[in-house]
């Protein structure tokens, strides 16, 4: 199931996307039709916190609609709504794994830069935007705006000291994230946070796919294009640290909570890796496609 947060003329809602990815069911409206009232949470973040209860209820609603042939009545054309990030305002910083593909580590330095341990930094929650939202170029601050296409994991259950073999029990689902980065700020400040946390530099979406639809998060094709040109083309099987290890390491001594977002790292092919570098500019369109999830698209605006 693909969950979305969307907005239309009447408000902001959570929904489920149909298999053809051209219509949305407003889960609250469908629940009210089915039960006479809706007891569903108002936000996807609240729903994720309910865990399996929320997923099962949403699944039952969609099944009831199909059984009663109410798709035409309760479906909303995707093109008629604005898709927000699945979690428009995360409860805390987004966790990001650095240099999790060997070829990316090499393009950013050398073989000596391939990490031996999980490397983690964060992006502020104020960076988050949705599918088709504009990325500001921040030309007054940076001349080296770069893209990083990534698979992102959303935690579904509170946990600490999670064993590697139990990690996927704590996952709610998967989405796509663009870790847009101001490379010159990253270099200037000698750390990642400021260069990674400019407003609008964390597009997420277009939806959140429940984990039941993804057999193995460590075996998904991932591709990034800029203006239609392929820049990144890899597979998550090339992770240095698979999803299970990343989450287990993060949870040692630190509590992970429902709705936490973890970006798993980017493949080779970022703008800085080219000679000469190929940074983003106003008008550029970035599309990131992850197998089994979809395509996240955003344009840079001045």
C-alpha positions in Angstrom: 0.0 0.0 0.0 1.2 3.5 -0.9 0.3 6.2 1.7 0.2 9.9 0.9 -0.3 13.2 2.7 -2.2 15.4 0.3 -3.9 18.8 0.2 -6.9 20.1 -1.8 -9.4 22.9 -1.5 -11.0 21.5 1.6 -7.9 20.7 3.7 -5.0 18.3 4.3 -5.6 14.6 4.5 -3.9 11.2 4.4 -4.8 8.8 1.6 -3.9 5.6 -0.2 -2.8 5.6 -3.8 -4.4 3.0 -6.3 -2.3 0.5 -8.1 -2.3 2.6 -11.3 -1.0 5.5 -9.3 -3.6 7.9 -10.8 -6.1 8.2 -8.0 -6.2 8.7 -4.2 -8.6 7.5 -1.7 -9.1 9.8 1.3 -8.9 7.4 4.1 -10.9 9.5 6.5 -13.7 10.1 4.0 -13.8 6.4 3.1 -13.8 5.4 6.8 -16.7 7.6 7.4 -18.6 6.1 4.5 -17.8 2.6 5.8 -18.5 3.1 9.5 -20.6 6.2 9.8 -17.7 8.1 11.3 -13.9 8.1 11.0 -11.6 7.1 13.9 -8.5 7.4 11.8 -5.7 9.8 12.8 -5.4 13.2 11.2 -1.8 12.7 10.1 0.3 10.0 8.7 2.8 10.5 11.6 0.0 9.7 14.0 -1.0 6.7 12.0 2.5 5.3 11.9 2.6 5.6 15.7 -0.4 3.3 15.8 1.6 0.6 14.0 -0.1 -2.5 12.6 -3.5 -1.2 13.8 -3.4 1.7 11.4 -2.1 -0.4 8.5 -4.7 -3.1 9.0 -7.5 -0.5 9.2 -6.4 1.3 6.0 -6.1 -2.1 4.2 -9.6 -3.0 5.4 -11.0 0.3 4.1 -9.5 -0.2 0.6 -10.7 -3.8 0.4 -14.2 -2.7 1.4 -14.3 0.0 -1.3 -13.3 -2.6 -3.9 -15.8 -5.2 -2.7 -18.6 -2.6 -2.9 -17.4 -1.1 -6.2 -17.1 2.4 -4.7 -13.9 3.3 -6.4 -15.5 5.9 -8.7 -17.4 7.5 -5.8 -14.5 7.7 -3.3 -11.5 8.2 -5.6 -9.8 11.5 -6.2 -7.7 12.1 -9.3 -4.1 12.4 -8.3 -3.6 15.4 -10.7 -6.3 17.4 -8.8 -4.4 17.4 -5.4 -1.1 18.6 -4.1 1.1 15.9 -2.7 3.0 16.9 0.4 5.9 15.0 1.8 4.4 11.8 3.4 5.5 13.3 6.8 5.4 17.0 6.1 7.0 17.9 9.4 9.1 15.1 11.0 9.2 15.1 14.7 12.9 15.4 14.7 16.0 15.6 12.4 16.2 13.2 9.5 19.0 10.7 10.1 21.3 10.4 7.0 24.0 7.8 6.3 27.1 9.1 4.6 29.2 7.3 2.0 27.2 4.1 2.1 28.2 3.2 -1.5 31.9 2.5 -2.1 32.0 4.2 -5.5 30.4 7.4 -4.1 33.0 7.4 -1.3 35.8 7.1 -3.9 34.3 9.9 -6.1 34.3 12.2 -3.1 37.9 11.4 -2.2 39.6 8.0 -2.6 39.5 4.4 -1.5 40.8 5.6 1.8 37.4 7.4 2.3 35.4 4.2 2.3 34.1 4.0 5.9 34.7 1.1 8.2 31.7 2.1 10.4 28.3 3.6 9.7 28.7 7.3 9.2 25.7 9.4 10.3 24.7 13.1 10.1 21.3 14.8 10.2 19.2 17.3 8.3 16.8 19.7 10.0 13.1 18.9 9.8 12.5 22.4 8.3 14.3 21.2 5.1 11.4 18.9 4.1 9.3 19.5 1.0 7.1 17.2 -1.2 7.0 15.8 -4.7 6.9 18.6 -7.3 7.7 21.3 -4.8 10.5 23.7 -5.7 14.0 23.5 -4.3 15.4 27.1 -3.7 18.8 27.6 -5.2 20.0 29.8 -2.3 22.3 31.6 -4.6 23.1 34.2 -1.9 24.6 31.4 0.2 25.9 28.7 -2.2 27.3 28.2 -5.7 27.6 24.4 -5.2 24.1 23.0 -4.8 24.1 19.3 -5.4 21.7 16.3 -5.5 21.8 12.9 -3.8 19.2 10.3 -4.6 18.5 8.0 -1.7 16.2 5.3 -0.4 14.7 6.4 2.9 13.3 4.1 5.7 10.6 5.2 8.0 10.5 3.6 11.5 7.2 2.2 12.6 7.9 1.0 16.2 9.8 2.4 19.1 13.0 0.6 19.8 16.4 0.7 21.4 19.2 -1.8 21.1 17.5 -3.5 18.2 19.1 -6.7 17.0 20.0 -6.8 13.4 17.8 -9.8 12.7 14.8 -8.0 14.2 15.3 -4.6 12.5 12.7 -5.0 9.8 10.0 -5.6 12.4 10.6 -2.0 13.4 10.2 -0.6 9.9 6.9 0.9 8.7 7.8 1.5 5.1 10.0 3.1 2.5 10.1 6.3 0.4 12.5 8.4 -1.7 14.6 11.3 -0.5 16.8 13.8 -2.2 19.6 14.9 0.2 20.3 18.2 -1.5 23.6 19.6 -0.3 25.4 22.9 -0.5 28.9 21.5 -1.0 30.8 24.8 -0.4 29.0 25.4 3.0 29.7 21.8 3.9 33.4 22.4 3.2 33.5 25.9 4.8 32.0 24.8 8.1 34.0 21.5 8.3 30.8 19.5 9.1 27.6 18.5 7.4 24.7 20.1 9.2 24.6 23.6 7.8 25.3 22.6 4.2 22.6 19.9 4.5 19.9 21.9 6.2 19.0 24.9 4.0 15.2 25.2 3.6 13.7 23.1 0.8 16.8 20.8 0.6 15.0 17.6 1.6 12.4 16.6 -0.9 10.6 13.4 0.2 8.0 11.3 -1.6 6.0 11.0 -3.6 4.5 8.5 -1.2 5.4 6.1 1.6 5.2 2.4 0.6 4.4 0.0 3.3 7.1 -2.6 4.0 4.9 -5.5 2.9 5.3 -4.3 -0.7 9.1 -4.4 -0.6 10.7 -7.9 -0.3 14.2 -6.7 0.3 15.3 -3.0 0.7 18.9 -4.1 0.0 18.1 -5.1 -3.6 16.4 -2.1 -5.3 17.4 -0.3 -8.4 17.9 3.4 -7.9 18.4 6.1 -10.6 18.7 9.9 -10.6 18.3 12.1 -13.6 18.9 15.8 -14.1 17.0 17.3 -17.0 16.5 13.7 -18.3 20.2 12.8 -18.2 21.1 9.8 -16.1 23.5 10.9 -13.4 23.2 8.1 -10.8 22.3 4.5 -11.7 22.9 1.8 -9.1 21.2 -0.8 -6.8 20.9 -0.8 -3.0 22.7 -4.2 -3.1 25.8 -2.0 -3.3 25.2 -0.7 0.2 28.4 -0.9 2.3 26.0 -1.1 5.4 22.6 -2.7 4.6 19.4 -1.3 6.1 19.5 -3.9 9.0 23.0 -2.8 10.1 22.3 0.9 9.8 19.2 0.8 12.0 20.7 -1.6 14.5 23.7 0.7 14.9 21.6 3.8 15.3 19.5 2.1 18.0 22.4 1.2 20.2 22.0 3.6 23.1 19.5 5.8 21.2 15.8 5.3 21.1 14.3 5.2 17.6 10.6 6.3 17.4 7.7 5.9 15.0 8.0 8.3 12.1 11.8 8.7 12.3 13.2 9.0 8.8 16.6 7.4 7.9 18.2 8.2 4.5 20.4 5.3 3.5 23.1 7.0 1.4 23.6 8.0 -2.2 25.3 6.2 -5.1 28.1 7.5 -7.2 27.2 10.2 -9.8 26.6 13.3 -7.7 27.4 16.7 -9.2 30.6 17.1 -7.2 31.9 13.8 -8.5 32.2 15.0 -12.1 35.3 16.7 -13.5 34.5 19.6 -13.8 31.7 19.4 -11.2 28.1 19.7 -12.4 26.2 21.5 -9.7 22.5 22.4 -9.8 21.1 25.6 -11.2 17.8 27.3 -11.5 15.5 25.5 -13.9 17.1 22.0 -13.4 14.7 19.2 -12.8 15.8 16.2 -10.7 14.0 12.9 -10.8 14.9 10.0 -8.5 13.4 6.6 -9.2 13.5 3.7 -6.7 12.3 0.3 -7.8 9.0 -0.6 -6.1 8.4 2.9 -4.9 8.1 5.4 -7.7 9.7 8.7 -8.9 10.3 11.8 -6.8 10.5 14.9 -9.0 11.5 18.5 -8.1 12.7 21.6 -9.9 15.3 24.1 -8.7 14.0 27.7 -8.6 15.9 30.9 -8.2 
